[in-house]
Every structure is written in C-alpha cells, then in structure tokens.
Amino acid sequence: MGDHAKPGRPLGAGLALIFDMDGVIVDSNPVHRLAWEALARRFGLETTEAMMRQHMYGKRNDEIIRGFFGDGLPPQEIAARSDAKEEIYRALVAGRVEGLLVPGLKEFLKFHRGAPMGLASNAGRENIDWVLDGSGLREFFQVVVDGHQVSKPKPHPEIYLRVSEALGVPPGNCIVFEDSYFGVEAGLSAGMRIVGLRTTHGDLPGTSITIDNFLSGSLCEWLSVQNRVV
C-alpha cells in the first residue's frame, strides 16, 4: 500500500490491541528460515520452500521439528534442537533487531500508549525477551504470553484468550495483529477482530483488514470506527 498513516483518534474505550511477534513486530521470518535451514543441514536435511510453508510459518518449535524430522524424536532431543536453532537465529540477528522492526510499528505503539496492549507469540520466552529488550518495546506491553505458557499453541485460541483475560478485556473487544494463517485462525477462534500483515503471506482470509505495515492510512481509518461491542 502506498497510503501512509495520518494521526487518527485514540483507540476506542474498552478495546485492546494484541500483537503476534514474528512477522508483526519484527519482519524476522526470512532470518528464521535461514536458521532452520542451517539446523536441518546439521542433520543432513535440505529444506524446500514447500517444507517451510507446510511446517514453519506460525508454528511452535516442537511442531516444526516434528514436521522436519518426524515424530520419533524424544522430548529432550526436540528441546535440544529447538535451543540450537534459536542460538543460530539470535546470532544472525545480533545487533539488528531495531532494523527488523516492521515499518511504522514503534510510532504506532507510541500513539496508542496507555491502551491495553499484549503480545501473544508461539515463540519461546528467550526470543521474545531478545526482541523486546533489543528494540526497547517492552514498556508498551502490559501482558506477554509465549508459546510455552499454553498447552496448545496457535491455531488453538488458548494463547489469545489468555492475553485477553490478563488484560481484563473481553475477546470480542480485542484487535489482533497477525501475519500467518494459523495466527488468524487462532484469533478468529477466540472471537477477536483481525488485522493481517502481508509480511509472510499476500492473502490472509478471515481478516477484517489487511495491510503492508503500520504506515498504512487504511489501518488508521479502520481503527477509528472500531467500538466496544461487549
């Protein structure tokens, strides 16, 4: 989209904003791909585009590892491979977190400072801390729930319902920002409104509005007419 955001009105009373992380706060999926490719090569596996699309986007690490390497790995080996992958990822993004932020995000968060805001990501806490501390964004989120704090990751709605409850805002009054099919499914199943970002997929069925980034004027226009429903 070529339309750039103009200052709008503050978020309507009684509404909350909930953000996924990878692909929403940071445009990091290309780096995650490189990390998964590097890990797979350690075990003699060459990943393909089809494998990435089927197993990586929007999923928790244990699911990705089972998708790549099969269901026969014991839990301790899955955990070890997950840790190894994240070590590769953090080495690749070291010193680059600020530059990976989705355009317009920081200004958007500053404008809505004071509104209830949460983060709900299938990522592990170490990666979430890495991003929030490396970008200086932690102050904006009153609630952070990671993929290991829920029994069922996205596309199950549990993580979004957890954040909604912790914020004290009913699901129907929560606006979710997502970039993956699984994330959109989770938000919809939770009964929330969805803003899709085209950082990962060009089309996200089920979203109320889809944008390229937080500079979109369409986002400001859409948010300006959102009101509490419950």
Residue frames as a rotation matrix with the C-alpha (Angstrom) as fourth column:
MET 1
0.573 0.820 0.000 0.00
0.820 -0.573 0.000 0.00
0.000 0.000 -1.000 0.00
GLY 2
-0.359 -0.729 0.583 1.23
0.693 -0.627 -0.357 3.44
0.625 0.276 0.730 -0.76
ASP 3
0.463 0.600 0.652 -1.06
-0.010 -0.732 0.681 5.23
0.886 -0.322 -0.333 1.70
HIS 4
-0.618 -0.739 -0.268 0.72
0.341 0.054 -0.938 6.49
0.708 -0.671 0.219 4.77
ALA 5
0.053 0.684 -0.727 -0.90
0.967 0.147 0.210 6.81
0.251 -0.714 -0.653 8.14
LYS 6
-0.339 -0.038 0.940 -2.06
-0.120 -0.989 -0.083 10.17
0.933 -0.141 0.331 9.43
PRO 7
-0.993 -0.041 0.107 -2.70
-0.109 0.073 -0.991 10.73
0.033 -0.997 -0.077 13.13
GLY 8
-0.288 0.939 -0.186 -6.10
0.180 0.244 0.953 9.29
0.941 0.241 -0.239 13.99
ARG 9
0.361 0.438 0.823 -8.14
-0.748 -0.391 0.536 9.21
0.557 -0.809 0.186 17.15
PRO 10
-0.608 -0.563 0.560 -7.00
-0.791 0.495 -0.360 7.20
-0.075 -0.662 -0.746 20.16
LEU 11
-0.831 0.277 -0.482 -8.21
0.111 0.932 0.344 3.62
0.545 0.233 -0.806 20.38
GLY 12
0.019 0.960 0.280 -11.86
-0.392 -0.251 0.885 3.42
0.920 -0.127 0.372 21.36
ALA 13
-0.300 -0.075 0.951 -12.63
-0.953 -0.013 -0.302 2.94
0.035 -0.997 -0.068 25.04
GLY 14
0.410 0.487 0.772 -12.83
-0.644 0.753 -0.133 -0.67
-0.646 -0.442 0.622 26.12
LEU 15
0.943 -0.130 -0.307 -10.72
-0.183 0.569 -0.802 -2.02
0.278 0.812 0.513 23.22
ALA 16
0.433 -0.856 0.282 -7.35
-0.290 0.164 0.943 -3.77
-0.853 -0.490 -0.177 23.41
LEU 17
0.597 -0.372 -0.711 -4.58
-0.753 0.046 -0.656 -4.47
0.276 0.927 -0.252 20.91
ILE 18
0.542 -0.431 0.722 -2.82
-0.209 0.763 0.612 -7.86
-0.814 -0.483 0.323 20.83
PHE 19
0.441 -0.513 -0.736 0.23
-0.897 -0.228 -0.378 -8.49
0.026 0.827 -0.561 18.67
ASP 20
0.904 -0.417 0.092 1.92
0.426 0.898 -0.111 -11.59
-0.036 0.140 0.990 17.35
MET 21
0.435 -0.805 -0.404 5.71
-0.088 -0.485 0.870 -11.13
-0.896 -0.342 -0.282 17.23
ASP 22
-0.616 -0.739 0.272 7.45
0.178 0.206 0.962 -12.68
-0.767 0.641 0.005 14.22
GLY 23
-0.624 0.345 0.701 6.08
0.755 0.036 0.655 -11.06
0.201 0.938 -0.283 11.08
VAL 24
0.524 0.839 0.144 4.16
0.726 -0.529 0.441 -8.43
0.446 -0.126 -0.886 13.06
ILE 25
0.874 -0.324 -0.361 6.61
0.044 -0.688 0.724 -6.71
-0.484 -0.649 -0.587 15.41
VAL 26
-0.157 -0.952 -0.264 9.75
-0.534 -0.143 0.833 -7.85
-0.831 0.272 -0.486 13.61
ASP 27
0.749 0.305 -0.588 9.94
-0.662 0.308 -0.684 -8.91
-0.028 0.901 0.433 9.98
SER 28
-0.073 -0.869 0.490 12.07
-0.895 0.273 0.352 -11.86
-0.440 -0.413 -0.798 11.04
ASN 29
0.716 0.431 0.550 10.70
-0.249 0.893 -0.375 -14.84
-0.652 0.132 0.746 9.14
PRO 30
0.802 -0.491 -0.340 13.43
-0.302 0.158 -0.940 -14.67
0.515 0.857 -0.022 6.44
VAL 31
-0.188 -0.896 0.403 16.02
-0.883 -0.025 -0.469 -14.94
0.430 -0.443 -0.786 9.22
HIS 32
0.115 0.310 0.944 14.13
-0.722 0.679 -0.135 -17.80
-0.683 -0.665 0.302 10.90
ARG 33
0.963 0.221 -0.158 14.18
-0.263 0.620 -0.739 -19.60
-0.065 0.752 0.655 7.54
LEU 34
0.302 -0.934 -0.193 17.97
-0.558 -0.009 -0.830 -19.29
0.773 0.358 -0.524 7.37
ALA 35
-0.318 -0.408 0.856 18.28
-0.946 0.192 -0.260 -20.60
-0.058 -0.892 -0.447 10.92
TRP 36
0.507 0.565 0.651 16.05
-0.499 0.808 -0.313 -23.59
-0.703 -0.166 0.692 10.23
GLU 37
0.887 -0.241 -0.395 17.96
-0.297 0.358 -0.885 -24.34
0.354 0.902 0.246 7.01
ALA 38
-0.069 -0.985 0.160 21.25
-0.768 -0.050 -0.638 -24.25
0.636 -0.167 -0.753 8.91
LEU 39
-0.159 0.070 0.985 19.93
-0.854 0.491 -0.173 -26.54
-0.496 -0.868 -0.018 11.65
ALA 40
0.812 0.559 0.164 18.49
-0.396 0.736 -0.549 -29.00
-0.428 0.381 0.819 9.15
ARG 41
0.593 -0.654 -0.470 21.83
-0.486 0.176 -0.856 -29.25
0.642 0.736 -0.213 7.33
ARG 42
-0.267 -0.684 0.679 23.49
-0.963 0.154 -0.222 -30.33
0.047 -0.713 -0.700 10.59
PHE 43
-0.148 0.325 0.934 21.32
-0.388 0.850 -0.357 -33.44
-0.910 -0.415 0.000 10.35
GLY 44
-0.859 -0.370 0.354 21.71
0.150 0.480 0.864 -33.98
-0.490 0.795 -0.357 6.61
LEU 45
0.032 0.950 0.311 18.36
0.876 0.124 -0.467 -32.49
-0.482 0.287 -0.828 5.65
GLU 46
-0.967 -0.232 0.110 17.89
0.254 -0.802 0.540 -29.93
-0.037 0.550 0.834 2.88
THR 47
-0.258 0.920 -0.293 14.70
0.381 -0.182 -0.907 -27.95
-0.888 -0.346 -0.304 3.37
THR 48
-0.671 0.160 0.724 12.47
0.706 -0.161 0.690 -26.84
0.227 0.974 -0.005 0.50
GLU 49
-0.854 0.431 0.293 10.03
-0.419 -0.902 0.105 -23.98
0.310 -0.034 0.950 0.06
ALA 50
0.038 0.915 -0.402 7.15
-0.280 0.396 0.875 -26.44
0.959 0.079 0.271 0.35
MET 51
-0.104 -0.157 -0.982 8.51
0.783 0.596 -0.178 -27.75
0.613 -0.788 0.061 3.64
MET 52
-0.953 -0.284 -0.107 8.85
0.292 -0.764 -0.575 -24.24
0.081 -0.579 0.811 5.04
ARG 53
-0.583 0.791 0.186 5.31
-0.630 -0.585 0.511 -23.30
0.513 0.180 0.839 4.08
GLN 54
0.198 0.697 -0.689 3.89
-0.033 0.707 0.706 -26.52
0.980 -0.117 0.163 5.49
HIS 55
0.302 -0.156 -0.941 5.85
0.783 0.604 0.151 -26.74
0.544 -0.782 0.304 8.71
MET 56
-0.613 -0.759 -0.220 7.34
0.739 -0.451 -0.501 -23.38
0.281 -0.469 0.837 9.72
TYR 57
-0.736 0.190 0.650 5.07
-0.096 -0.979 0.177 -20.35
0.670 0.068 0.739 9.49
GLY 58
0.000 0.797 0.603 3.01
-0.753 -0.397 0.524 -19.66
0.657 -0.455 0.601 12.59
LYS 59
0.682 0.271 -0.679 4.02
0.080 0.895 0.438 -22.86
0.727 -0.354 0.589 14.41
ARG 60
0.759 -0.420 0.497 5.78
-0.602 -0.164 0.781 -23.57
-0.246 -0.893 -0.378 17.66
ASN 61
-0.102 -0.944 -0.314 9.31
-0.994 0.109 -0.005 -25.02
0.039 0.312 -0.949 17.51
ASP 62
-0.516 -0.113 0.849 8.38
-0.370 0.923 -0.102 -28.51
-0.773 -0.367 -0.518 18.70
GLU 63
0.553 0.774 0.309 5.82
0.043 0.343 -0.938 -28.77
-0.832 0.532 0.156 15.89
ILE 64
0.661 -0.382 -0.647 8.32
-0.750 -0.384 -0.539 -27.50
-0.042 0.841 -0.539 13.32
ILE 65
-0.411 -0.889 0.201 10.94
-0.882 0.443 0.158 -30.03
-0.229 -0.112 -0.967 14.42
ARG 66
-0.234 0.395 0.888 8.47
-0.011 0.912 -0.409 -32.90
-0.972 -0.106 -0.209 14.24
GLY 67
0.796 0.567 -0.212 7.42
-0.174 -0.121 -0.977 -31.69
-0.580 0.815 0.002 10.80
PHE 68
0.403 -0.736 -0.543 11.01
-0.907 -0.244 -0.342 -31.61
0.119 0.631 -0.767 9.53
PHE 69
-0.544 -0.838 -0.025 12.47
-0.801 0.528 -0.283 -34.65
0.250 -0.134 -0.959 11.28
GLY 70
-0.263 0.521 -0.812 9.48
-0.005 0.841 0.541 -36.87
0.965 0.147 -0.218 12.05
ASP 71
0.512 0.662 0.547 7.59
-0.569 -0.215 0.793 -37.84
0.643 -0.718 0.267 15.19
GLY 72
0.666 -0.196 -0.720 10.17
0.375 0.922 0.095 -40.28
0.645 -0.333 0.687 16.56
LEU 73
-0.335 -0.869 0.365 12.43
0.054 -0.404 -0.913 -37.84
0.941 -0.286 0.182 18.38
PRO 74
-0.046 0.284 -0.958 12.35
0.967 0.253 0.028 -37.95
0.250 -0.925 -0.286 22.20
PRO 75
0.859 0.512 0.026 11.33
0.487 -0.830 0.272 -34.75
0.161 -0.221 -0.962 24.00
GLN 76
0.500 -0.722 -0.478 14.88
0.238 -0.417 0.877 -33.97
-0.833 -0.552 -0.037 25.15
GLU 77
-0.480 -0.663 0.575 16.19
0.740 0.045 0.671 -34.12
-0.471 0.748 0.469 21.59
ILE 78
0.262 0.647 0.716 13.37
0.860 -0.493 0.132 -31.88
0.438 0.581 -0.685 20.36
ALA 79
0.924 0.071 -0.376 14.27
0.288 -0.775 0.563 -29.37
-0.251 -0.628 -0.736 23.08
ALA 80
0.052 -0.991 -0.122 17.97
0.406 -0.090 0.909 -29.57
-0.913 -0.097 0.397 22.19
ARG 81
-0.438 -0.183 0.880 17.32
0.899 -0.058 0.435 -28.96
-0.029 0.981 0.190 18.51
SER 82
0.641 0.707 0.301 14.97
0.682 -0.704 0.201 -26.10
0.353 0.076 -0.932 19.33
ASP 83
0.722 -0.436 -0.537 17.64
0.212 -0.600 0.771 -24.47
-0.659 -0.671 -0.341 21.51
ALA 84
-0.302 -0.895 0.328 20.26
0.611 0.082 0.787 -24.96
-0.731 0.439 0.522 18.79
LYS 85
-0.042 0.368 0.929 18.04
0.949 -0.276 0.152 -23.35
0.312 0.888 -0.338 16.18
GLU 86
0.890 0.456 0.005 17.38
0.427 -0.838 0.340 -20.32
0.159 -0.300 -0.940 18.38
GLU 87
0.307 -0.873 -0.379 21.10
0.330 -0.276 0.903 -19.91
-0.893 -0.402 0.203 19.06
ILE 88
-0.490 -0.430 0.758 21.62
0.842 -0.009 0.539 -19.73
-0.225 0.903 0.366 15.29
TYR 89
0.341 0.735 0.586 18.75
0.820 -0.538 0.198 -17.25
0.460 0.413 -0.786 14.94
ARG 90
0.898 0.034 -0.438 19.97
0.315 -0.745 0.588 -14.93
-0.306 -0.666 -0.680 17.67
ALA 91
-0.130 -0.990 -0.049 23.48
0.506 -0.109 0.856 -14.96
-0.853 0.086 0.515 16.22
LEU 92
-0.381 0.032 0.924 22.04
0.917 -0.118 0.382 -13.93
0.121 0.993 0.016 12.84
VAL 93
0.462 0.684 0.564 20.01
0.580 -0.715 0.392 -11.03
0.671 0.146 -0.727 14.27
ALA 94
0.199 -0.445 -0.873 22.53
0.919 -0.226 0.324 -9.84
-0.341 -0.867 0.364 16.87
GLY 95
-0.593 -0.458 -0.663 22.63
0.348 -0.887 0.302 -6.05
-0.726 -0.052 0.685 16.73
ARG 96
-0.971 0.202 0.127 19.93
0.074 -0.250 0.965 -5.94
0.227 0.947 0.228 14.03
VAL 97
-0.478 0.856 -0.198 16.66
0.839 0.378 -0.391 -6.10
-0.260 -0.353 -0.899 15.98
GLU 98
-0.187 0.401 -0.897 15.87
0.071 -0.905 -0.420 -2.40
-0.980 -0.142 0.140 15.57
GLY 99
-0.670 -0.169 -0.723 16.35
-0.642 -0.356 0.679 -2.65
-0.373 0.919 0.130 11.82
LEU 100
-0.939 0.330 -0.102 13.99
0.238 0.831 0.503 -5.62
0.250 0.448 -0.858 11.58
LEU 101
-0.555 0.783 -0.280 11.01
0.191 -0.207 -0.959 -3.81
-0.809 -0.586 -0.035 13.12
VAL 102
-0.130 0.622 0.772 8.00
0.990 0.128 0.064 -3.68
-0.059 0.773 -0.632 10.81
PRO 103
-0.810 -0.279 0.516 7.81
0.389 -0.914 0.117 -0.12
0.438 0.296 0.849 9.38
GLY 104
-0.280 0.686 0.671 5.73
-0.363 -0.723 0.588 2.26
0.889 -0.078 0.452 11.46
LEU 105
0.163 0.407 -0.899 5.37
0.568 0.706 0.423 -0.10
0.807 -0.579 -0.116 14.42
LYS 106
-0.565 -0.456 -0.687 7.18
0.820 -0.221 -0.528 1.97
0.089 -0.862 0.499 17.04
GLU 107
-0.947 0.253 0.198 5.28
-0.237 -0.966 0.101 5.13
0.217 0.049 0.975 16.13
PHE 108
-0.109 0.951 -0.291 2.01
-0.207 0.265 0.942 3.18
0.972 0.163 0.168 16.18
LEU 109
0.028 0.064 -0.998 2.74
0.824 0.564 0.060 1.85
0.566 -0.823 -0.037 19.67
LYS 110
-0.866 -0.395 -0.306 3.70
0.499 -0.719 -0.484 5.29
-0.028 -0.572 0.820 20.92
PHE 111
-0.707 0.657 0.264 0.48
-0.404 -0.681 0.611 6.80
0.581 0.325 0.746 19.57
HIS 112
0.325 0.879 -0.348 -1.59
-0.215 0.427 0.878 4.15
0.921 -0.211 0.328 21.37
ARG 113
-0.737 -0.625 -0.256 0.47
0.158 0.209 -0.965 4.27
0.657 -0.752 -0.055 24.56
GLY 114
-0.781 0.463 0.419 -1.87
-0.597 -0.354 -0.720 3.77
-0.185 -0.813 0.552 27.50
ALA 115
0.292 0.857 -0.425 -4.26
-0.904 0.393 0.170 1.48
0.312 0.334 0.889 25.64
PRO 116
0.432 -0.132 0.892 -4.34
-0.453 0.824 0.341 -2.15
-0.780 -0.551 0.296 26.83
MET 117
0.464 -0.354 -0.812 -1.74
-0.818 0.181 -0.546 -3.97
0.341 0.918 -0.205 24.74
GLY 118
0.475 -0.289 0.831 -0.47
-0.414 0.760 0.501 -7.53
-0.776 -0.582 0.242 24.85
LEU 119
-0.201 -0.591 -0.781 1.85
-0.972 0.222 0.082 -9.84
0.125 0.775 -0.619 22.97
ALA 120
0.493 0.400 0.773 0.89
-0.455 0.876 -0.163 -13.43
-0.742 -0.271 0.613 22.10
SER 121
0.183 -0.556 -0.811 3.55
-0.963 0.065 -0.261 -15.44
0.198 0.828 -0.524 20.28
ASN 122
0.975 0.090 -0.201 4.26
-0.083 0.996 0.043 -19.12
0.204 -0.026 0.979 19.68
ALA 123
0.178 -0.984 0.019 7.94
-0.174 -0.050 -0.983 -18.18
0.968 0.172 -0.180 20.13
GLY 124
0.204 -0.232 -0.951 9.87
0.874 0.480 0.071 -19.06
0.440 -0.846 0.301 23.28
ARG 125
0.893 0.215 -0.395 10.41
0.410 -0.751 0.518 -16.50
-0.185 -0.625 -0.759 26.04
GLU 126
0.014 -0.969 -0.248 14.13
0.564 -0.198 0.802 -16.12
-0.826 -0.151 0.544 25.31
ASN 127
-0.560 -0.180 0.809 13.42
0.819 -0.264 0.509 -14.93
0.122 0.948 0.295 21.77
ILE 128
0.512 0.803 0.305 10.61
0.689 -0.596 0.412 -12.66
0.513 -0.001 -0.859 22.95
ASP 129
0.699 -0.325 -0.637 12.91
0.428 -0.524 0.737 -11.09
-0.573 -0.788 -0.227 25.55
TRP 130
-0.359 -0.885 0.297 15.61
0.746 -0.081 0.661 -10.74
-0.561 0.459 0.690 22.90
VAL 131
-0.300 0.321 0.899 13.27
0.797 -0.434 0.421 -8.78
0.525 0.842 -0.125 20.64
LEU 132
0.725 0.688 0.037 11.55
0.552 -0.612 0.566 -6.65
0.412 -0.390 -0.824 23.28
ASP 133
0.600 -0.563 -0.569 14.77
0.414 -0.390 0.823 -5.70
-0.685 -0.729 -0.001 25.05
GLY 134
-0.402 -0.829 0.389 16.75
0.759 -0.064 0.648 -5.25
-0.512 0.556 0.655 21.84
SER 135
-0.349 0.360 0.865 14.13
0.726 -0.481 0.493 -2.92
0.593 0.800 -0.093 20.37
GLY 136
-0.999 -0.046 -0.022 13.12
0.049 -0.721 -0.691 -1.03
0.016 -0.691 0.722 23.52
LEU 137
-0.466 0.885 -0.022 9.47
-0.391 -0.183 0.902 -2.05
0.794 0.429 0.431 23.09
ARG 138
-0.666 0.198 -0.720 8.85
0.566 0.762 -0.314 -3.90
0.486 -0.617 -0.619 26.35
GLU 139
-0.939 0.227 -0.260 7.27
0.061 -0.631 -0.773 -0.87
-0.340 -0.742 0.578 28.03
PHE 140
-0.623 0.723 -0.299 4.30
-0.755 -0.456 0.471 -0.92
0.204 0.519 0.830 25.66
PHE 141
-0.145 0.551 -0.822 3.03
-0.215 0.793 0.569 -4.41
0.966 0.259 0.003 26.56
GLN 142
-0.006 0.240 0.971 1.23
-0.987 -0.155 0.032 -4.99
0.158 -0.958 0.238 29.81
VAL 143
0.528 0.247 0.812 0.89
-0.415 0.910 -0.007 -8.72
-0.741 -0.333 0.583 29.10
VAL 144
-0.130 -0.580 -0.804 3.25
-0.972 0.236 -0.013 -11.12
0.197 0.780 -0.594 27.30
VAL 145
0.494 0.284 0.822 2.38
-0.449 0.893 -0.039 -14.80
-0.745 -0.350 0.569 26.76
ASP 146
-0.383 -0.719 -0.580 4.80
-0.906 0.170 0.387 -17.14
-0.180 0.673 -0.717 24.97
GLY 147
0.086 0.454 -0.887 4.23
-0.752 0.613 0.241 -20.44
0.653 0.647 0.394 23.23
HIS 148
-0.553 -0.364 -0.749 5.42
0.136 0.848 -0.513 -22.50
0.822 -0.385 -0.420 26.20
GLN 149
-0.923 0.291 0.250 2.91
-0.341 -0.322 -0.883 -20.98
-0.177 -0.901 0.396 28.59
VAL 150
0.108 0.982 -0.152 -0.01
-0.969 0.070 -0.238 -22.64
-0.224 0.173 0.959 26.81
SER 151
-0.114 -0.086 0.990 -0.84
-0.171 0.983 0.066 -26.31
-0.979 -0.161 -0.127 26.40
LYS 152
0.243 0.263 0.934 -1.99
0.851 0.404 -0.335 -25.84
-0.465 0.876 -0.125 22.80
PRO 153
-0.649 -0.553 -0.522 -0.20
0.234 -0.799 0.554 -23.36
-0.724 0.238 0.648 20.50
LYS 154
0.067 0.600 -0.797 -1.81
-0.745 -0.502 -0.440 -21.48
-0.664 0.623 0.413 17.61
PRO 155
-0.692 0.603 0.398 -4.03
-0.080 -0.611 0.787 -22.23
0.718 0.513 0.471 15.71
HIS 156
-0.065 0.658 -0.750 -5.73
0.921 0.330 0.209 -23.06
0.385 -0.677 -0.627 19.02
PRO 157
0.345 0.288 0.893 -7.17
0.162 -0.956 0.245 -19.87
0.924 0.060 -0.377 20.55
GLU 158
0.578 -0.021 -0.816 -5.74
0.795 0.239 0.557 -20.52
0.184 -0.971 0.155 24.05
ILE 159
-0.438 -0.868 -0.232 -2.90
0.898 -0.434 -0.070 -18.02
-0.040 -0.239 0.970 23.82
TYR 160
-0.662 0.251 0.706 -5.17
0.117 -0.896 0.428 -15.17
0.740 0.366 0.564 22.70
LEU 161
0.483 0.869 -0.105 -7.76
0.191 0.012 0.981 -15.98
0.854 -0.494 -0.160 25.34
ARG 162
0.227 -0.503 -0.834 -5.01
0.972 0.166 0.165 -15.96
0.056 -0.848 0.527 27.98
VAL 163
-0.807 -0.565 0.172 -3.89
0.567 -0.823 -0.042 -12.48
0.165 0.063 0.984 26.94
SER 164
-0.250 0.819 0.517 -7.47
0.019 -0.529 0.848 -11.23
0.968 0.222 0.117 26.78
GLU 165
0.626 0.500 -0.598 -8.14
0.542 0.273 0.795 -12.45
0.561 -0.822 -0.100 30.30
ALA 166
-0.096 -0.764 -0.638 -4.91
0.989 -0.145 0.025 -10.97
-0.112 -0.629 0.769 31.66
LEU 167
-0.860 -0.184 0.476 -5.68
0.316 -0.925 0.212 -7.60
0.401 0.333 0.853 30.07
GLY 168
-0.618 0.709 -0.341 -9.19
0.369 -0.122 -0.921 -7.67
-0.695 -0.695 -0.186 31.50
VAL 169
-0.422 0.454 -0.785 -10.75
-0.794 -0.602 0.079 -7.07
-0.437 0.657 0.615 28.09
PRO 170
0.348 0.624 0.700 -13.38
-0.167 0.776 -0.609 -9.46
-0.923 0.095 0.374 26.62
PRO 171
-0.410 -0.577 0.706 -12.27
0.530 0.480 0.700 -11.29
-0.743 0.661 0.109 23.46
GLY 172
0.302 0.632 0.714 -14.86
0.950 -0.133 -0.284 -9.50
-0.084 0.764 -0.640 21.34
ASN 173
0.984 0.024 -0.177 -13.20
0.032 -0.999 0.039 -6.19
-0.175 -0.044 -0.984 22.18
CYS 174
0.170 -0.984 0.052 -9.68
0.011 0.055 0.998 -7.36
-0.985 -0.169 0.020 21.29
ILE 175
0.907 -0.016 -0.422 -7.99
-0.416 -0.196 -0.888 -6.49
-0.068 0.981 -0.184 17.98
VAL 176
0.478 -0.717 0.508 -5.29
0.255 0.666 0.701 -8.96
-0.840 -0.206 0.501 16.93
PHE 177
0.502 -0.445 -0.742 -2.39
-0.843 -0.444 -0.303 -8.26
-0.194 0.777 -0.598 14.55
GLU 178
0.346 -0.282 0.895 -1.28
-0.006 0.953 0.303 -11.40
-0.938 -0.111 0.328 12.69
ASP 179
-0.081 -0.452 -0.888 0.75
-0.926 -0.294 0.235 -12.47
-0.367 0.842 -0.395 9.66
SER 180
-0.931 -0.348 -0.110 0.14
-0.365 0.880 0.304 -16.24
-0.009 0.324 -0.946 9.47
TYR 181
-0.253 0.863 -0.437 -2.78
-0.368 0.332 0.868 -18.49
0.895 0.381 0.234 8.61
PHE 182
-0.228 0.124 -0.966 -2.51
0.717 0.693 -0.080 -20.27
0.659 -0.710 -0.246 11.97
GLY 183
-0.908 -0.175 -0.380 -2.43
0.397 -0.650 -0.648 -16.96
-0.134 -0.739 0.660 13.81
VAL 184
-0.699 0.715 -0.019 -5.50
-0.635 -0.609 0.475 -15.66
0.328 0.344 0.880 12.03
GLU 185
-0.101 0.663 -0.742 -7.31
0.033 0.747 0.664 -18.93
0.994 0.043 -0.098 12.77
ALA 186
-0.519 -0.166 -0.839 -6.39
0.797 0.261 -0.545 -18.64
0.309 -0.951 -0.003 16.44
GLY 187
-0.981 0.116 -0.157 -7.64
-0.049 -0.925 -0.378 -15.06
-0.189 -0.363 0.912 16.69
LEU 188
-0.461 0.858 -0.226 -10.88
-0.636 -0.142 0.759 -15.82
0.619 0.494 0.611 14.89
SER 189
-0.139 0.381 -0.914 -11.49
0.386 0.871 0.304 -18.87
0.912 -0.311 -0.268 17.08
ALA 190
-0.722 -0.175 -0.670 -11.03
0.692 -0.218 -0.689 -16.62
-0.025 -0.960 0.278 20.10
GLY 191
0.327 0.944 0.038 -13.76
0.942 -0.323 -0.087 -14.31
-0.070 0.064 -0.995 18.76
MET 192
0.006 -0.448 -0.894 -11.46
0.350 -0.837 0.421 -11.38
-0.937 -0.315 0.152 18.04
ARG 193
0.959 0.213 -0.189 -11.09
-0.065 -0.483 -0.873 -8.91
-0.277 0.850 -0.449 15.16
ILE 194
0.304 -0.882 0.361 -8.04
0.673 0.467 0.574 -9.48
-0.675 0.068 0.735 13.00
VAL 195
0.740 -0.291 -0.606 -5.68
-0.573 -0.744 -0.343 -7.09
-0.351 0.601 -0.718 11.23
GLY 196
0.746 -0.469 0.472 -3.49
0.552 0.832 -0.046 -9.02
-0.371 0.295 0.880 8.80
LEU 197
0.376 -0.709 -0.596 0.04
-0.594 -0.678 0.433 -8.01
-0.712 0.192 -0.676 7.80
ARG 198
0.987 0.064 -0.149 1.40
-0.160 0.501 -0.851 -9.09
0.020 0.863 0.505 4.42
THR 199
0.224 -0.970 0.099 4.92
-0.942 -0.189 0.277 -9.73
-0.250 -0.155 -0.956 5.69
THR 200
-0.550 -0.411 0.727 4.56
-0.355 0.903 0.242 -13.50
-0.756 -0.125 -0.643 5.25
HIS 201
-0.456 0.499 0.737 1.54
0.785 0.615 0.070 -14.15
-0.418 0.611 -0.672 3.02
GLY 202
-0.981 0.062 0.186 -0.04
0.065 -0.793 0.605 -11.95
0.185 0.606 0.774 0.39
ASP 203
-0.174 0.983 0.052 -3.56
-0.479 -0.130 0.868 -13.01
0.861 0.126 0.493 1.31
LEU 204
-0.993 -0.116 -0.031 -4.95
-0.022 0.431 -0.902 -13.74
0.118 -0.895 -0.431 4.76
PRO 205
-0.288 0.955 -0.072 -8.59
0.051 0.090 0.995 -14.92
0.956 0.282 -0.075 4.60
GLY 206
0.229 0.531 -0.816 -10.70
0.846 0.305 0.437 -14.04
0.481 -0.790 -0.380 7.61
THR 207
-0.674 -0.525 -0.520 -9.06
0.713 -0.648 -0.270 -10.73
-0.195 -0.552 0.811 8.43
SER 208
0.416 0.806 -0.422 -11.09
0.654 -0.587 -0.476 -7.54
-0.631 -0.078 -0.772 8.83
ILE 209
0.921 -0.259 -0.292 -8.37
-0.382 -0.754 -0.534 -5.56
-0.082 0.603 -0.793 7.05
THR 210
0.568 -0.791 0.227 -5.00
0.762 0.610 0.218 -6.47
-0.311 0.049 0.949 5.55
ILE 211
0.930 -0.303 -0.207 -2.08
-0.324 -0.943 -0.075 -4.02
-0.173 0.137 -0.975 5.41
ASP 212
0.523 -0.833 -0.182 1.56
0.136 0.292 -0.947 -3.96
0.841 0.470 0.266 4.36
ASN 213
-0.521 -0.699 -0.490 2.76
0.688 -0.004 -0.725 -2.36
0.505 -0.715 0.483 7.58
PHE 214
0.000 0.535 -0.845 1.84
0.945 -0.277 -0.175 0.13
-0.328 -0.798 -0.506 10.30
LEU 215
-0.841 -0.281 -0.463 2.30
0.111 -0.926 0.360 3.12
-0.530 0.251 0.810 8.00
SER 216
-0.700 0.599 0.388 -0.97
0.622 0.245 0.743 2.26
0.350 0.762 -0.545 6.28
GLY 217
-0.856 0.477 0.199 -3.57
-0.507 -0.850 -0.144 5.01
0.100 -0.224 0.969 6.34
SER 218
-0.107 0.843 -0.527 -6.20
-0.360 0.462 0.811 2.32
0.927 0.277 0.254 5.88
LEU 219
-0.381 -0.093 -0.920 -5.32
0.695 0.627 -0.352 0.97
0.610 -0.773 -0.175 9.32
CYS 220
-0.979 0.000 -0.202 -5.93
0.136 -0.738 -0.661 4.35
-0.150 -0.675 0.723 10.97
GLU 221
-0.556 0.824 -0.113 -9.25
-0.732 -0.421 0.536 4.72
0.394 0.381 0.837 9.16
TRP 222
-0.050 0.533 -0.845 -10.37
0.034 0.846 0.531 1.24
0.998 -0.002 -0.061 10.15
LEU 223
-0.597 -0.238 -0.766 -9.32
0.728 0.240 -0.642 1.60
0.336 -0.941 0.030 13.80
SER 224
-0.976 0.165 0.140 -11.12
-0.200 -0.937 -0.287 4.96
0.084 -0.308 0.948 14.03
VAL 225
-0.172 0.982 -0.082 -14.52
-0.829 -0.099 0.550 3.30
0.532 0.163 0.831 13.56
GLN 226
-0.311 0.034 -0.950 -13.95
0.262 0.964 -0.051 0.32
0.913 -0.265 -0.309 15.89
ASN 227
-0.126 0.375 0.918 -16.00
-0.833 -0.543 0.108 0.35
0.539 -0.751 0.381 19.06
ARG 228
-0.882 -0.106 0.459 -16.62
-0.406 0.665 -0.627 -1.83
-0.239 -0.739 -0.630 22.07
VAL 229
-0.375 0.758 -0.533 -19.23
-0.523 0.301 0.797 -4.48
0.765 0.578 0.284 21.35
VAL 230
0.317 0.459 -0.830 -19.50
0.446 0.700 0.558 -6.30
0.837 -0.547 0.017 24.69
